[in-house]
Amino acid sequence: MLHPSYTDLMKVVNNNSENEHPVVNSRYSIVMATAKRARQIIDGSQPLVDDPDNKALSIAIEELYDGKVKILANDEEE
């Protein structure tokens, strides 16, 4: 089982957003965001959490849950 759950992760991401509308509306959106971040880590991006024992996907999930990585809405600029 994945910890945190999809719903918990979606709540954290939407609560940390400065947007008045939810940034993440579905499981698909949260999976795509974590997969993209995991690919960045695999490609050499520095992880923002100190957890050398975990795989890239687990690190990406932890970063999102801790609020260290932010998902931007389509109308927000980087």
Sequence and secondary structure as in RCSB ss.txt:
>XXXX:A:sequence
MLHPSYTDLMKVVNNNSENEHPVVNSRYSIVMATAKRARQIIDGSQPLVDDPDNKALSIAIEELYDGKVKILAND
EEE
>XXXX:A:secstr
  SS HHHHHHHHHHS SSSS S  SHHHHHHHHHHHHHHHHTT   SS  TTS HHHHHHHHHHHTSS    TT
S  
